[in-house]
Amino acid sequence: MVFYEVNLRIDTAIATEYRAWLAGHIKEMLDVPGFVDAEVLEVIDPAAPADCVQLSVRYRVHGMAALQDYFEHRAAKIREAGTARFGGRFQAERRVLQSATLT
């Protein structure tokens, strides 16, 4: 299992509208083959600047092949929807994680 994490910093002025949009965006993401589920977390530490809300969306994905297919064939179009609607009023940082075995 692979985790695809998107960390968001959203202008407070659009936070309510962005959250409503994000719910639909997550549903769209879960229609992508290999995406299993998603969890939305509010970031409390480090604290957000006063003019921002910070959220983290963590998707569980059935392996790197499914995630790579998303990156190559769908990511640009899906990401563009948020940028077209909200412009520069949010920032997204992404990372990929996998379960680790400790010995």
Backbone hydrogen bonds, N-H to C=O, Kabsch-Sander energy under -0.5 kcal/mol:
donor,donor_aa,acceptor,acceptor_aa,energy
2,V,61,V,-2.6
3,F,97,L,-3.6
4,Y,59,Y,-2.4
5,E,3,F,-0.6
5,E,95,R,-3.0
6,V,57,V,-2.8
7,N,5,E,-0.5
7,N,93,E,-3.5
8,L,6,V,-0.6
8,L,55,L,-3.6
9,R,91,Q,-2.2
10,I,53,V,-3.2
11,D,89,R,-2.6
12,T,51,D,-2.4
14,I,11,D,-1.6
15,A,11,D,-0.5
15,A,12,T,-1.1
18,Y,14,I,-3.1
19,R,15,A,-2.5
20,A,16,T,-1.8
21,W,17,E,-2.3
22,L,18,Y,-3.1
23,A,19,R,-1.7
24,G,20,A,-1.1
25,H,21,W,-2.3
26,I,22,L,-2.8
27,K,23,A,-1.6
28,E,24,G,-2.1
29,M,25,H,-2.4
30,L,26,I,-2.3
31,D,27,K,-0.5
31,D,28,E,-1.1
32,V,29,M,-1.7
35,F,32,V,-2.2
36,V,34,G,-0.5
36,V,60,R,-3.3
37,D,60,R,-0.9
39,E,58,R,-1.7
41,L,39,E,-0.5
41,L,56,S,-3.1
43,V,41,L,-0.5
43,V,54,Q,-2.0
52,C,49,P,-2.0
53,V,10,I,-2.5
55,L,8,L,-1.8
56,S,41,L,-3.0
57,V,6,V,-2.8
58,R,39,E,-2.8
58,R,56,S,-0.5
59,Y,4,Y,-3.0
59,Y,57,V,-0.6
60,R,37,D,-2.4
61,V,2,V,-3.1
62,H,34,G,-2.8
63,G,61,V,-2.4
67,L,63,G,-1.6
68,Q,64,M,-3.1
69,D,65,A,-2.1
70,Y,66,A,-1.9
71,F,67,L,-2.6
72,E,68,Q,-2.5
73,H,69,D,-2.3
74,R,70,Y,-2.5
75,A,70,Y,-2.5
78,I,74,R,-2.4
79,R,75,A,-3.1
80,E,76,A,-1.9
81,A,77,K,-1.0
81,A,78,I,-0.5
82,G,78,I,-0.8
82,G,79,R,-0.6
83,T,79,R,-1.8
84,A,80,E,-3.1
85,R,81,A,-1.6
86,F,82,G,-2.8
87,G,83,T,-2.2
89,R,86,F,-2.0
91,Q,9,R,-2.2
93,E,7,N,-2.5
95,R,5,E,-2.2
97,L,3,F,-3.1
99,S,1,M,-1.0
102,L,100,A,-0.5
